[in-house]
Amino acid sequence: MRIGFIGLGRMGLPMAANLLRAGHDVIGCDIAPARTAAFTALGGKLAAKPAQAAAAADITLSMVMNDAVLHAIACGPDGVLAGAGPGHIYADLSTVTPAASAAVARQAAQRGVAYLCAKVSGSVGLAEQGGLTLFASGPHSAFETLAPIFACMARQVRHVGAADAAATLKLVHSLIVGVYSAMIGEALAFGERGGLDLATMVDVLEAGPLGSRQLTLKAPVLKARAFAAPPSDIDTAAKDMDLILDAARQGAAPLPLAGMARQMMAMAQARGDGKREIYAIFETFEALAGLPAPAASREPQT
């Protein structure tokens, strides 16, 4: 199929690459020359604007940073919906609020374009391997059409309901990641304050009933304090938490733990740790406890 792909960043580029490897004709669009150069080196074609990519394609996918960017690339004068004709299918994969997704769905319906609210969970590494989990909500017929396309990028593909249900589910996922990383950081700093060894704590927690897939994934990172060049950084987690708290305010949903986790992320950002691994928030808790991290763990920032 001819696929427009808007947003060739850390997640978008490997996802588009998997579509190319599967034999699809992919027309990419991004504002960063380095990203478009990497994309064309993989065999992709370029469009200057999202509207041009959509006009040249049967379906369009997007993976962008936030609500404002989604609105611009989807609904703007040069956006996807300006170039997509009736019968086109547009699926947005970005982490955005349900309200932003619903606004795009309304404009898509006015233009006769089927819109899917589609989200992914997983790291950059899983995106490169085609091992993401992808879930989508919206018209089931459109989902069935795109399911083989989604399967090129994800190990698990699921339809999770109508309208913007997938956007809410993605925020649930991001909320758990944010609060869990803060909880682990606080607990480990508390243990260190009591004289415990970091690696011993992580090993015991991982092996016992409190072990989890997330802790197993991050155990080597925590023990080695390998917080540089992460698959997901504190700035991105903070952005996601802001989306969550905004959606919670609109829906009058109390999120006290999420609010506290976001404040810890703000402290980490104030320390200059925004581009470090989300679990580097552990060192913010160490600093609060009067336990400064070893100097060797302070990798130079890029």
Contacts in CASP RR format, 6 or more apart in sequence:
PFRMAT RR
TARGET T0000
AUTHOR 0000-0000-0000
METHOD contacts of the structure
MODEL  1
MRIGFIGLGRMGLPMAANLLRAGHDVIGCDIAPARTAAFTALGGKLAAKP
AQAAAAADITLSMVMNDAVLHAIACGPDGVLAGAGPGHIYADLSTVTPAA
SAAVARQAAQRGVAYLCAKVSGSVGLAEQGGLTLFASGPHSAFETLAPIF
ACMARQVRHVGAADAAATLKLVHSLIVGVYSAMIGEALAFGERGGLDLAT
MVDVLEAGPLGSRQLTLKAPVLKARAFAAPPSDIDTAAKDMDLILDAARQ
GAAPLPLAGMARQMMAMAQARGDGKREIYAIFETFEALAGLPAPAASREP
QT
1 24 0 8 1.000
1 25 0 8 1.000
1 57 0 8 1.000
1 58 0 8 1.000
1 59 0 8 1.000
1 149 0 8 1.000
2 24 0 8 1.000
2 25 0 8 1.000
2 27 0 8 1.000
2 56 0 8 1.000
2 57 0 8 1.000
2 58 0 8 1.000
2 59 0 8 1.000
3 19 0 8 1.000
3 24 0 8 1.000
3 25 0 8 1.000
3 26 0 8 1.000
3 27 0 8 1.000
3 57 0 8 1.000
3 58 0 8 1.000
3 59 0 8 1.000
3 60 0 8 1.000
3 61 0 8 1.000
3 149 0 8 1.000
4 26 0 8 1.000
4 27 0 8 1.000
4 28 0 8 1.000
4 29 0 8 1.000
4 47 0 8 1.000
4 53 0 8 1.000
4 54 0 8 1.000
4 56 0 8 1.000
4 57 0 8 1.000
4 59 0 8 1.000
4 60 0 8 1.000
4 61 0 8 1.000
5 12 0 8 1.000
5 15 0 8 1.000
5 16 0 8 1.000
5 19 0 8 1.000
5 26 0 8 1.000
5 27 0 8 1.000
5 28 0 8 1.000
5 29 0 8 1.000
5 53 0 8 1.000
5 60 0 8 1.000
5 61 0 8 1.000
5 62 0 8 1.000
5 63 0 8 1.000
6 28 0 8 1.000
6 29 0 8 1.000
6 30 0 8 1.000
6 50 0 8 1.000
6 53 0 8 1.000
6 60 0 8 1.000
6 61 0 8 1.000
6 62 0 8 1.000
6 63 0 8 1.000
6 64 0 8 1.000
6 73 0 8 1.000
6 80 0 8 1.000
7 28 0 8 1.000
7 29 0 8 1.000
7 30 0 8 1.000
7 35 0 8 1.000
7 62 0 8 1.000
7 63 0 8 1.000
7 64 0 8 1.000
7 73 0 8 1.000
8 16 0 8 1.000
8 28 0 8 1.000
8 29 0 8 1.000
8 30 0 8 1.000
8 32 0 8 1.000
8 35 0 8 1.000
8 36 0 8 1.000
8 38 0 8 1.000
8 39 0 8 1.000
9 30 0 8 1.000
9 32 0 8 1.000
9 35 0 8 1.000
9 63 0 8 1.000
10 124 0 8 1.000
10 127 0 8 1.000
11 63 0 8 1.000
11 120 0 8 1.000
11 124 0 8 1.000
11 127 0 8 1.000
12 63 0 8 1.000
12 93 0 8 1.000
12 127 0 8 1.000
13 35 0 8 1.000
13 38 0 8 1.000
13 39 0 8 1.000
14 124 0 8 1.000
14 125 0 8 1.000
14 127 0 8 1.000
14 128 0 8 1.000
14 130 0 8 1.000
15 61 0 8 1.000
15 63 0 8 1.000
15 93 0 8 1.000
15 120 0 8 1.000
15 127 0 8 1.000
15 130 0 8 1.000
15 132 0 8 1.000
15 153 0 8 1.000
16 26 0 8 1.000
16 28 0 8 1.000
16 39 0 8 1.000
16 42 0 8 1.000
16 44 0 8 1.000
17 39 0 8 1.000
17 42 0 8 1.000
17 128 0 8 1.000
18 127 0 8 1.000
18 130 0 8 1.000
18 152 0 8 1.000
18 153 0 8 1.000
19 26 0 8 1.000
19 149 0 8 1.000
19 152 0 8 1.000
19 153 0 8 1.000
20 26 0 8 1.000
20 42 0 8 1.000
20 43 0 8 1.000
20 44 0 8 1.000
21 152 0 8 1.000
22 152 0 8 1.000
24 149 0 8 1.000
24 152 0 8 1.000
25 45 0 8 1.000
26 44 0 8 1.000
26 45 0 8 1.000
27 44 0 8 1.000
27 45 0 8 1.000
27 46 0 8 1.000
27 47 0 8 1.000
27 52 0 8 1.000
27 53 0 8 1.000
27 56 0 8 1.000
27 57 0 8 1.000
28 36 0 8 1.000
28 39 0 8 1.000
28 44 0 8 1.000
28 45 0 8 1.000
28 46 0 8 1.000
28 47 0 8 1.000
28 53 0 8 1.000
29 46 0 8 1.000
29 47 0 8 1.000
29 48 0 8 1.000
29 49 0 8 1.000
29 50 0 8 1.000
29 52 0 8 1.000
29 53 0 8 1.000
29 73 0 8 1.000
30 36 0 8 1.000
30 39 0 8 1.000
36 46 0 8 1.000
39 46 0 8 1.000
40 46 0 8 1.000
45 56 0 8 1.000
47 53 0 8 1.000
47 56 0 8 1.000
49 78 0 8 1.000
49 79 0 8 1.000
50 60 0 8 1.000
50 62 0 8 1.000
50 73 0 8 1.000
50 74 0 8 1.000
50 78 0 8 1.000
50 79 0 8 1.000
50 80 0 8 1.000
50 82 0 8 1.000
50 83 0 8 1.000
51 77 0 8 1.000
51 78 0 8 1.000
51 79 0 8 1.000
51 80 0 8 1.000
51 82 0 8 1.000
51 83 0 8 1.000
52 78 0 8 1.000
52 83 0 8 1.000
53 60 0 8 1.000
53 80 0 8 1.000
54 60 0 8 1.000
54 79 0 8 1.000
54 80 0 8 1.000
54 81 0 8 1.000
54 82 0 8 1.000
54 83 0 8 1.000
54 84 0 8 1.000
54 85 0 8 1.000
54 88 0 8 1.000
54 90 0 8 1.000
55 83 0 8 1.000
55 84 0 8 1.000
55 85 0 8 1.000
57 88 0 8 1.000
58 88 0 8 1.000
58 89 0 8 1.000
59 88 0 8 1.000
59 89 0 8 1.000
59 90 0 8 1.000
59 91 0 8 1.000
59 145 0 8 1.000
59 146 0 8 1.000
59 149 0 8 1.000
60 80 0 8 1.000
60 84 0 8 1.000
60 88 0 8 1.000
60 89 0 8 1.000
60 90 0 8 1.000
60 91 0 8 1.000
61 90 0 8 1.000
61 91 0 8 1.000
61 92 0 8 1.000
61 93 0 8 1.000
61 118 0 8 1.000
61 149 0 8 1.000
62 70 0 8 1.000
62 73 0 8 1.000
62 74 0 8 1.000
62 80 0 8 1.000
62 90 0 8 1.000
62 91 0 8 1.000
62 92 0 8 1.000
62 93 0 8 1.000
62 94 0 8 1.000
63 92 0 8 1.000
63 93 0 8 1.000
63 94 0 8 1.000
64 70 0 8 1.000
64 73 0 8 1.000
64 92 0 8 1.000
64 94 0 8 1.000
65 94 0 8 1.000
65 239 0 8 1.000
66 94 0 8 1.000
66 95 0 8 1.000
66 96 0 8 1.000
66 239 0 8 1.000
66 243 0 8 1.000
67 96 0 8 1.000
67 97 0 8 1.000
67 99 0 8 1.000
67 100 0 8 1.000
67 243 0 8 1.000
69 94 0 8 1.000
70 92 0 8 1.000
70 94 0 8 1.000
70 96 0 8 1.000
70 100 0 8 1.000
70 101 0 8 1.000
70 104 0 8 1.000
71 100 0 8 1.000
71 103 0 8 1.000
71 104 0 8 1.000
72 79 0 8 1.000
73 79 0 8 1.000
73 80 0 8 1.000
74 80 0 8 1.000
74 81 0 8 1.000
74 90 0 8 1.000
74 92 0 8 1.000
74 104 0 8 1.000
74 107 0 8 1.000
74 108 0 8 1.000
75 81 0 8 1.000
75 103 0 8 1.000
75 104 0 8 1.000
75 107 0 8 1.000
76 82 0 8 1.000
80 90 0 8 1.000
81 90 0 8 1.000
81 104 0 8 1.000
81 107 0 8 1.000
81 108 0 8 1.000
81 111 0 8 1.000
81 113 0 8 1.000
84 90 0 8 1.000
84 108 0 8 1.000
84 111 0 8 1.000
84 113 0 8 1.000
85 111 0 8 1.000
85 112 0 8 1.000
85 113 0 8 1.000
86 111 0 8 1.000
86 112 0 8 1.000
86 113 0 8 1.000
87 112 0 8 1.000
87 113 0 8 1.000
87 114 0 8 1.000
88 112 0 8 1.000
88 113 0 8 1.000
88 114 0 8 1.000
89 113 0 8 1.000
89 114 0 8 1.000
89 115 0 8 1.000
89 116 0 8 1.000
89 142 0 8 1.000
89 145 0 8 1.000
89 146 0 8 1.000
90 104 0 8 1.000
90 108 0 8 1.000
90 113 0 8 1.000
90 114 0 8 1.000
90 115 0 8 1.000
90 116 0 8 1.000
91 115 0 8 1.000
91 116 0 8 1.000
91 117 0 8 1.000
91 118 0 8 1.000
91 136 0 8 1.000
91 142 0 8 1.000
91 146 0 8 1.000
92 101 0 8 1.000
92 104 0 8 1.000
92 115 0 8 1.000
92 116 0 8 1.000
92 117 0 8 1.000
92 118 0 8 1.000
93 118 0 8 1.000
93 119 0 8 1.000
93 120 0 8 1.000
93 134 0 8 1.000
94 119 0 8 1.000
95 119 0 8 1.000
95 170 0 8 1.000
95 171 0 8 1.000
95 174 0 8 1.000
95 240 0 8 1.000
95 243 0 8 1.000
96 167 0 8 1.000
96 243 0 8 1.000
97 167 0 8 1.000
97 171 0 8 1.000
97 243 0 8 1.000
97 246 0 8 1.000
97 247 0 8 1.000
97 250 0 8 1.000
98 164 0 8 1.000
98 167 0 8 1.000
98 168 0 8 1.000
98 171 0 8 1.000
98 247 0 8 1.000
99 164 0 8 1.000
99 247 0 8 1.000
99 250 0 8 1.000
100 167 0 8 1.000
101 117 0 8 1.000
101 164 0 8 1.000
101 166 0 8 1.000
101 167 0 8 1.000
102 163 0 8 1.000
102 164 0 8 1.000
104 115 0 8 1.000
105 115 0 8 1.000
105 117 0 8 1.000
105 138 0 8 1.000
105 163 0 8 1.000
105 164 0 8 1.000
108 114 0 8 1.000
108 115 0 8 1.000
109 115 0 8 1.000
114 139 0 8 1.000
114 141 0 8 1.000
114 142 0 8 1.000
115 138 0 8 1.000
115 139 0 8 1.000
115 142 0 8 1.000
116 136 0 8 1.000
116 137 0 8 1.000
116 138 0 8 1.000
116 139 0 8 1.000
116 142 0 8 1.000
116 143 0 8 1.000
116 146 0 8 1.000
117 136 0 8 1.000
117 137 0 8 1.000
117 138 0 8 1.000
117 163 0 8 1.000
117 164 0 8 1.000
117 165 0 8 1.000
117 166 0 8 1.000
117 167 0 8 1.000
118 134 0 8 1.000
118 135 0 8 1.000
118 136 0 8 1.000
118 137 0 8 1.000
118 146 0 8 1.000
118 150 0 8 1.000
118 166 0 8 1.000
119 134 0 8 1.000
119 135 0 8 1.000
119 136 0 8 1.000
119 166 0 8 1.000
119 167 0 8 1.000
119 169 0 8 1.000
119 170 0 8 1.000
119 173 0 8 1.000
120 127 0 8 1.000
120 132 0 8 1.000
120 133 0 8 1.000
120 134 0 8 1.000
120 135 0 8 1.000
120 153 0 8 1.000
120 154 0 8 1.000
121 132 0 8 1.000
121 133 0 8 1.000
121 135 0 8 1.000
121 170 0 8 1.000
121 173 0 8 1.000
122 131 0 8 1.000
122 132 0 8 1.000
122 133 0 8 1.000
123 231 0 8 1.000
123 232 0 8 1.000
124 231 0 8 1.000
124 232 0 8 1.000
125 231 0 8 1.000
126 132 0 8 1.000
126 155 0 8 1.000
127 153 0 8 1.000
130 152 0 8 1.000
130 153 0 8 1.000
130 154 0 8 1.000
130 155 0 8 1.000
131 153 0 8 1.000
131 154 0 8 1.000
131 155 0 8 1.000
132 153 0 8 1.000
132 154 0 8 1.000
132 155 0 8 1.000
132 156 0 8 1.000
133 154 0 8 1.000
133 155 0 8 1.000
133 156 0 8 1.000
133 158 0 8 1.000
134 150 0 8 1.000
134 153 0 8 1.000
134 154 0 8 1.000
134 156 0 8 1.000
134 157 0 8 1.000
134 158 0 8 1.000
135 157 0 8 1.000
135 158 0 8 1.000
135 159 0 8 1.000
135 160 0 8 1.000
135 166 0 8 1.000
135 169 0 8 1.000
135 170 0 8 1.000
136 143 0 8 1.000
136 146 0 8 1.000
136 150 0 8 1.000
136 157 0 8 1.000
136 158 0 8 1.000
136 159 0 8 1.000
136 160 0 8 1.000
136 166 0 8 1.000
137 159 0 8 1.000
137 160 0 8 1.000
137 161 0 8 1.000
137 162 0 8 1.000
137 163 0 8 1.000
137 164 0 8 1.000
137 165 0 8 1.000
137 166 0 8 1.000
137 167 0 8 1.000
137 169 0 8 1.000
138 159 0 8 1.000
138 161 0 8 1.000
138 162 0 8 1.000
138 163 0 8 1.000
138 165 0 8 1.000
138 166 0 8 1.000
140 159 0 8 1.000
143 159 0 8 1.000
147 157 0 8 1.000
150 157 0 8 1.000
151 157 0 8 1.000
160 166 0 8 1.000
160 169 0 8 1.000
168 247 0 8 1.000
171 240 0 8 1.000
171 243 0 8 1.000
171 244 0 8 1.000
171 247 0 8 1.000
174 237 0 8 1.000
174 240 0 8 1.000
174 241 0 8 1.000
174 243 0 8 1.000
174 244 0 8 1.000
175 241 0 8 1.000
175 244 0 8 1.000
175 255 0 8 1.000
175 258 0 8 1.000
177 214 0 8 1.000
177 232 0 8 1.000
177 237 0 8 1.000
177 240 0 8 1.000
177 278 0 8 1.000
178 237 0 8 1.000
178 240 0 8 1.000
178 241 0 8 1.000
178 258 0 8 1.000
178 261 0 8 1.000
178 265 0 8 1.000
178 278 0 8 1.000
179 257 0 8 1.000
179 258 0 8 1.000
179 261 0 8 1.000
180 214 0 8 1.000
181 237 0 8 1.000
181 261 0 8 1.000
181 278 0 8 1.000
181 279 0 8 1.000
181 281 0 8 1.000
182 260 0 8 1.000
182 261 0 8 1.000
182 264 0 8 1.000
182 265 0 8 1.000
182 281 0 8 1.000
182 285 0 8 1.000
184 215 0 8 1.000
184 218 0 8 1.000
184 222 0 8 1.000
184 279 0 8 1.000
184 282 0 8 1.000
185 279 0 8 1.000
185 281 0 8 1.000
185 282 0 8 1.000
185 285 0 8 1.000
186 285 0 8 1.000
188 198 0 8 1.000
188 201 0 8 1.000
188 202 0 8 1.000
188 222 0 8 1.000
188 282 0 8 1.000
188 285 0 8 1.000
189 282 0 8 1.000
189 285 0 8 1.000
189 286 0 8 1.000
189 288 0 8 1.000
189 289 0 8 1.000
189 291 0 8 1.000
190 285 0 8 1.000
190 289 0 8 1.000
191 201 0 8 1.000
192 198 0 8 1.000
192 201 0 8 1.000
192 286 0 8 1.000
192 289 0 8 1.000
192 291 0 8 1.000
193 289 0 8 1.000
193 290 0 8 1.000
193 291 0 8 1.000
198 222 0 8 1.000
198 223 0 8 1.000
199 223 0 8 1.000
202 215 0 8 1.000
202 219 0 8 1.000
202 222 0 8 1.000
202 223 0 8 1.000
203 219 0 8 1.000
203 223 0 8 1.000
205 211 0 8 1.000
205 215 0 8 1.000
206 215 0 8 1.000
206 216 0 8 1.000
206 219 0 8 1.000
218 279 0 8 1.000
220 226 0 8 1.000
221 227 0 8 1.000
221 277 0 8 1.000
221 279 0 8 1.000
222 279 0 8 1.000
222 282 0 8 1.000
225 283 0 8 1.000
225 293 0 8 1.000
225 294 0 8 1.000
225 296 0 8 1.000
225 297 0 8 1.000
226 277 0 8 1.000
227 273 0 8 1.000
227 276 0 8 1.000
227 277 0 8 1.000
227 279 0 8 1.000
227 280 0 8 1.000
227 283 0 8 1.000
227 297 0 8 1.000
227 299 0 8 1.000
228 276 0 8 1.000
228 277 0 8 1.000
228 299 0 8 1.000
228 300 0 8 1.000
228 301 0 8 1.000
229 302 0 8 1.000
230 275 0 8 1.000
230 276 0 8 1.000
230 277 0 8 1.000
230 278 0 8 1.000
230 280 0 8 1.000
231 277 0 8 1.000
232 277 0 8 1.000
232 278 0 8 1.000
233 274 0 8 1.000
233 275 0 8 1.000
233 276 0 8 1.000
233 277 0 8 1.000
233 278 0 8 1.000
234 265 0 8 1.000
234 268 0 8 1.000
234 269 0 8 1.000
234 273 0 8 1.000
234 274 0 8 1.000
234 275 0 8 1.000
234 276 0 8 1.000
234 277 0 8 1.000
234 278 0 8 1.000
234 280 0 8 1.000
234 281 0 8 1.000
235 269 0 8 1.000
235 274 0 8 1.000
235 275 0 8 1.000
236 278 0 8 1.000
237 265 0 8 1.000
237 278 0 8 1.000
238 262 0 8 1.000
238 265 0 8 1.000
238 266 0 8 1.000
238 269 0 8 1.000
238 274 0 8 1.000
241 258 0 8 1.000
241 259 0 8 1.000
241 261 0 8 1.000
241 262 0 8 1.000
241 265 0 8 1.000
242 262 0 8 1.000
244 255 0 8 1.000
244 258 0 8 1.000
245 255 0 8 1.000
245 258 0 8 1.000
245 259 0 8 1.000
245 262 0 8 1.000
247 253 0 8 1.000
248 254 0 8 1.000
248 255 0 8 1.000
248 258 0 8 1.000
264 281 0 8 1.000
264 284 0 8 1.000
264 285 0 8 1.000
265 281 0 8 1.000
267 284 0 8 1.000
267 288 0 8 1.000
268 274 0 8 1.000
268 276 0 8 1.000
268 280 0 8 1.000
268 281 0 8 1.000
268 283 0 8 1.000
268 284 0 8 1.000
271 284 0 8 1.000
271 287 0 8 1.000
272 301 0 8 1.000
273 280 0 8 1.000
273 281 0 8 1.000
273 283 0 8 1.000
273 284 0 8 1.000
275 301 0 8 1.000
275 302 0 8 1.000
276 299 0 8 1.000
276 301 0 8 1.000
283 293 0 8 1.000
283 297 0 8 1.000
286 292 0 8 1.000
286 293 0 8 1.000
287 293 0 8 1.000
END
